Amino acid sequence: MNDAELLEAIVSAAYLEGDFVLRSGKRSRYYLDKFRFETRPDILAALGDRIAGAVGEHEPGAARLAAPVLGAVPLAAAASLAGGLPFVIVRDEAKGYGTANRLEGAFEEGELVCLVEDIVTSGGALVEAISALREAGLVVRTAVCVIDREEGGADALARHAVRLRPLFRAGDLLKGEKTPAKPHG
């Protein structure tokens, strides 16, 4: 699947129009339902390949990937399989049982990690993940996302010395008229 075909598959599977409130609290006339593209093996495999390639290009010294729960985990798993890097999962907060970890998976303090994310709007979830990773002694300089909505996320990350490397930008998927997926439920 080439980039144009991958973008069309994402849009076809996940692009919805309507009135939506995003995680950032902003309202939007469109929504990308990440679970609609992350649960399709053909799209997920292609994204894993692209993310692994982007990590190799933009953060070649990374020892592992890092994925905030929940949406980025399948992407990090696919990229891990495609590129051979292990990954850690960043919880929203430490769990209150078992090991009580906020980061799940093995890592060594001082390692360079590359963040993986699905869709970035304001960058709030990634800023929280960056903080958790750095508190654990990991180095974070780069984040790779599937889609940058181009609504301030890259700037928010830059304020934390992290560069956002999107596979696609909102402007890419909003070119021309799209046939939205039918809402489910």
C-alpha positions as CSV (number, residue, x, y, z in Angstrom):
1,M,0.0,0.0,0.0
2,N,1.6,3.3,-1.0
3,D,1.1,6.5,1.0
4,A,-1.9,7.8,-1.0
5,E,-3.6,4.4,-0.7
6,L,-2.9,4.3,3.0
7,L,-4.3,7.8,3.5
8,E,-7.4,6.9,1.5
9,A,-7.9,3.7,3.6
10,I,-7.6,5.7,6.8
11,V,-10.1,8.3,5.6
12,S,-12.5,5.7,4.2
13,A,-12.4,3.7,7.5
14,A,-12.3,6.5,10.1
15,Y,-13.3,9.9,8.8
16,L,-16.6,11.1,10.3
17,E,-18.4,14.4,9.9
18,G,-20.6,16.0,12.5
19,D,-20.2,18.0,15.7
20,F,-17.5,16.4,17.9
21,V,-15.8,17.3,21.2
22,L,-12.1,16.2,21.1
23,R,-10.0,15.1,24.0
24,S,-8.5,18.6,24.0
25,G,-12.0,20.0,24.7
26,K,-12.1,21.7,21.3
27,R,-15.1,21.2,19.0
28,S,-14.6,19.9,15.5
29,R,-16.7,19.3,12.4
30,Y,-14.8,16.1,11.7
31,Y,-13.5,13.3,13.7
32,L,-11.0,10.5,13.0
33,D,-12.1,7.4,14.8
34,K,-8.7,5.9,15.4
35,F,-10.1,2.5,16.5
36,R,-11.7,2.2,13.0
37,F,-8.3,2.2,11.4
38,E,-6.2,0.6,14.2
39,T,-8.4,-2.5,14.3
40,R,-8.0,-3.2,10.5
41,P,-5.0,-5.5,10.0
42,D,-4.2,-4.2,6.5
43,I,-4.1,-0.6,7.7
44,L,-2.4,-1.4,11.0
45,A,0.4,-3.4,9.3
46,A,1.0,-0.5,6.8
47,L,1.1,2.0,9.7
48,G,3.5,-0.2,11.6
49,D,5.9,-0.2,8.7
50,R,5.6,3.6,8.2
51,I,6.1,4.3,11.9
52,A,9.1,2.0,12.1
53,G,10.6,3.7,9.1
54,A,9.9,7.2,10.6
55,V,11.6,6.2,13.8
56,G,14.6,4.8,11.9
57,E,14.8,8.1,9.9
58,H,14.1,10.7,12.7
59,E,15.4,8.9,15.9
60,P,17.8,6.2,14.7
61,G,19.4,5.9,18.1
62,A,16.1,5.0,19.9
63,A,16.4,1.9,22.1
64,R,12.6,1.5,22.3
65,L,9.3,3.0,21.5
66,A,6.8,4.4,24.0
67,A,3.0,4.5,23.6
68,P,0.4,6.3,25.7
69,V,-2.7,4.2,26.4
70,L,-5.0,3.3,24.7
71,G,-4.9,4.2,21.0
72,A,-1.2,4.3,20.5
73,V,-0.6,0.8,21.9
74,P,-1.6,-1.1,18.8
75,L,0.5,1.3,16.7
76,A,3.5,0.7,18.9
77,A,3.0,-3.0,18.8
78,A,2.8,-3.0,15.0
79,A,5.9,-0.7,14.7
80,S,7.7,-3.0,17.2
81,L,7.0,-6.0,15.0
82,A,8.0,-4.1,11.8
83,G,11.1,-2.5,13.1
84,G,12.3,-4.8,15.9
85,L,12.3,-2.2,18.7
86,P,10.7,-3.1,22.0
87,F,8.2,-0.7,23.6
88,V,6.8,0.6,26.8
89,I,3.2,1.5,27.6
90,V,2.6,4.8,29.4
91,R,-0.5,4.7,31.6
92,D,-2.5,7.8,32.5
93,E,-1.6,7.1,36.1
94,A,0.1,4.4,38.1
95,K,-2.1,1.5,38.6
96,G,-3.2,0.8,42.2
97,Y,-2.4,-2.9,42.3
98,G,0.3,-5.3,41.4
99,T,3.5,-3.5,40.5
100,A,1.8,-0.1,40.7
101,N,3.7,1.0,37.6
102,R,2.9,4.0,35.4
103,L,5.3,2.6,32.7
104,E,4.7,-1.0,31.6
105,G,7.5,-3.0,30.0
106,A,11.2,-3.3,30.6
107,F,13.5,-0.3,30.1
108,E,16.9,1.0,31.4
109,E,17.2,4.5,32.8
110,G,18.9,6.8,30.3
111,E,17.6,5.1,27.2
112,L,16.4,7.1,24.3
113,V,12.8,6.4,23.4
114,C,10.6,7.5,20.5
115,L,7.0,8.3,21.3
116,V,4.3,6.9,19.1
117,E,0.8,8.4,18.9
118,D,-2.3,8.1,16.8
119,I,-3.8,11.5,16.3
120,V,-2.4,14.8,17.7
121,T,-4.5,17.9,18.3
122,S,-3.2,20.0,21.2
123,G,-0.5,17.5,22.2
124,G,-1.8,17.3,25.8
125,A,-1.7,13.5,26.0
126,L,1.9,13.4,24.7
127,V,3.0,16.2,27.0
128,E,1.8,14.0,29.9
129,A,3.5,11.0,28.5
130,I,6.8,12.9,28.0
131,S,6.6,14.0,31.7
132,A,6.1,10.4,32.9
133,L,8.9,9.0,30.7
134,R,11.3,11.7,31.8
135,E,10.4,11.2,35.4
136,A,11.4,7.5,34.9
137,G,14.8,8.6,33.6
138,L,14.2,8.1,29.9
139,V,15.2,10.5,27.1
140,V,12.5,11.7,24.8
141,R,13.2,14.0,21.8
142,T,10.9,12.8,19.0
143,A,7.3,11.7,18.6
144,V,5.9,10.0,15.5
145,C,2.1,10.2,15.0
146,V,-0.2,9.0,12.3
147,I,-2.1,12.3,11.9
148,D,-1.3,15.8,13.1
149,R,-4.5,17.8,13.1
150,E,-2.4,20.9,12.9
151,E,-4.0,22.5,15.9
152,G,-1.1,23.4,18.1
153,G,0.2,20.0,19.0
154,A,3.6,20.4,17.3
155,D,4.2,23.7,19.1
156,A,3.2,22.2,22.5
157,L,5.7,19.4,22.0
158,A,8.4,21.8,20.9
159,R,8.0,23.7,24.2
160,H,9.1,20.4,25.8
161,A,12.0,20.0,23.4
162,V,10.2,17.2,21.4
163,R,9.8,17.3,17.7
164,L,6.6,15.9,16.2
165,R,7.0,13.8,13.0
166,P,3.6,13.1,11.5
167,L,3.0,10.5,8.8
168,F,0.1,12.6,7.6
169,R,-1.3,16.1,8.4
170,A,-5.0,17.1,8.6
171,G,-4.5,19.1,5.4
172,D,-3.6,15.9,3.5
173,L,-6.8,14.2,4.4
174,L,-9.0,17.2,4.1
175,K,-8.0,17.9,0.4
176,G,-11.1,17.5,-1.8
177,E,-14.4,16.0,-0.8
178,K,-14.3,12.8,1.3
179,T,-16.9,10.2,1.7
180,P,-17.3,9.9,5.5
181,A,-17.6,6.6,7.2
182,K,-21.1,6.0,8.6
183,P,-21.2,6.5,12.4
184,H,-21.7,3.3,14.3
185,G,-23.8,2.6,17.4
